[in-house]
Amino acid sequence: MAHTPADIKPVLNRLRRAQGQLGAVIAAVENGGSCRDVVIQLAAVSSALDKAGFQIIATAMQKCLDDPDDTTDPMTVEELQKLFMTLA
C-alpha cells in the first residue's frame, strides 16, 4: 500500500518523538534517574508508538475504503483487524 508524503509525515513525527523519549529513558537509567521519571518517559514512548501504529492502520483502512480495488498491497478486513488488535 503506497503512502503519500502527507500520510507519512505525522507518523514519522510521532516515531521521532518516541525515539527522543526513548533516548531520555536510556539516559535516565544510565544516570540513576528516579523510578518515577523513568516510568513517565516509558509511558510517553509507549503512547507515541501506539499512536503511530494506530495512524498507520487508520490510513490503511481509509485507503481500502477509498479504493477497494487497489491491488498494490491488498489487505482483507480480517488482516486490518488483526493488525489493529496487536496494538490493543
DAKANOR-V10529 format. One record per backbone hydrogen bond with DSSP energy under -1.0 kcal/mol. NH is the residue of the N-H (numbers start at 1). CO is the residue of the C=O. E is the energy in kcal/mol with one decimal. If there is no record, write none. Layout:
((NH | CO | E) (NH | CO | E))
This chain:
((8 | 4 | -2.1) (9 | 5 | -2.4) (12 | 8 | -2.9) (13 | 9 | -2.4) (14 | 10 | -2.0) (15 | 11 | -2.5) (16 | 12 | -2.7) (17 | 13 | -2.1) (18 | 14 | -2.4) (19 | 15 | -2.3) (20 | 16 | -2.3) (21 | 17 | -2.4) (22 | 18 | -2.7) (23 | 19 | -2.0) (24 | 20 | -1.7) (25 | 21 | -1.9) (26 | 22 | -2.6) (27 | 23 | -2.4) (28 | 24 | -2.4) (29 | 25 | -2.5) (30 | 26 | -2.7) (31 | 27 | -2.2) (32 | 29 | -1.2) (33 | 28 | -4.4) (38 | 34 | -2.2) (39 | 35 | -2.7) (40 | 36 | -2.5) (41 | 37 | -2.3) (42 | 38 | -2.5) (43 | 39 | -2.5) (44 | 40 | -1.8) (45 | 41 | -2.3) (46 | 42 | -2.7) (47 | 43 | -2.5) (48 | 44 | -2.4) (49 | 45 | -2.4) (50 | 46 | -2.5) (51 | 47 | -2.6) (52 | 48 | -1.9) (53 | 49 | -2.4) (54 | 50 | -2.8) (55 | 51 | -2.2) (56 | 52 | -2.1) (57 | 53 | -2.4) (58 | 54 | -2.9) (59 | 55 | -2.2) (60 | 56 | -2.1) (61 | 57 | -2.7) (62 | 58 | -2.5) (63 | 59 | -2.5) (64 | 60 | -2.1) (65 | 61 | -2.1) (66 | 62 | -2.8) (67 | 63 | -2.4) (70 | 67 | -1.8) (80 | 76 | -2.2) (81 | 77 | -2.6) (82 | 78 | -2.4) (83 | 79 | -2.4) (84 | 80 | -2.6) (85 | 81 | -2.5) (86 | 82 | -1.4) (87 | 84 | -1.3))
